[in-house]
Amino acid sequence: MAVTSTSLVSQLSIGLRRHPSPKLDSLSPTTSFFDSNLRLSVSSSKPSRTVIAMAGSGKNGTKDSISKLISDLNSAKLEPDVDVVVAPPFVYIDQVKNSITDRIEISAQNSWVGKGGAFTGEISVEQLKDLGCKWVILGHSERRHVIGEKDEFIGKKAAYALSEGLGVIACIGELLEEREAGKTFDVCFQQLKAYADAVPSWDNIVIAYEPVWAIGTGKVASPEQAQEVHVALRDWLKNNVSAEVASKTRIIYGGSVNGGNSSELAKKEDIDGFLVGGASLKGPEFATIVNSVTSKKVAA
């Protein structure tokens, strides 16, 4: 799920949330949330949760390939209770915004840490808002491990984006060697703490758990592995932020999600959606992933 690619979207997320948050209420009825958006109530003893979907990007995108993907997304039959957001590379945001259905919202793949200034090559939050973006992905594994961004810096980025009215898809996740060393929780909690230390509110944040060893490798955390981390993240929020934030914050999974595995992942209680890369470049498969949230309804 490469965010650095040049195709239409850079990631897809689908999810469910336990309680509606104020930020969702202010969005259009067709896209109730974030990085994507819309509400889903399930008939169970659990509180209602929102379903989210966000489209992913691939490599070597062109205007023509993006136009084809947009056409596929515009014509796809998507579950009405799913929030869908696409995250194009910067150079294609305007093209996507001007041609994609209002059913789908736009996210950027990154943003600068503060307001304006002489930072050649960076993109400001203000510029993203001017283009119509509602969300930004921050802390993605490639930004951390290829570009070298540190936890504190990412937290400051998130705080500034939120202060300017953008929703944040806050990525966290461990490397393979960290998982093998039994440090998955330590790493994820440290990254989560950097957000918690910086942001004034969690009302417009979606957490994306991306085990780095599963991104673009074809390896996928089993539904049980993913659920184990998601429930631990929710417990951390409960113990370190508040029970309300833990309950209403959507935690989505990213890491080689595709049309074949999304349904089983979606059934898990604390998997509230997906951050999808390569598979979201195929319109029909993207729709399959978005609509896999029906598994949550059935499971409930």
Secondary structure, DSSP 8 states (H G I E B T S, - for coil): --TTS-SS-S-B-----SS--HHHHTS-TT--SSSS--EE--SSSS--EEEEEEE---SS--HHHHHHHHHHHHHS---TTEEEEE---GGGHHHHHHHS-TTEEEEES---SSS-SS-TT---HHHHHHTT--EEEES-HHHHHTS---HHHHHHHHHHHHHTT-EEEEEE---HHHHHTT-HHHHHHHHHHHHHHH-S-STTEEEEE--GGGSSSS----HHHHHHHHHHHHHHHHHHT-HHHHHH--EEEESS--TTTHHHHHTSTT--EEEBSGGGGSHHHHHHHHHTTHHHHHH-
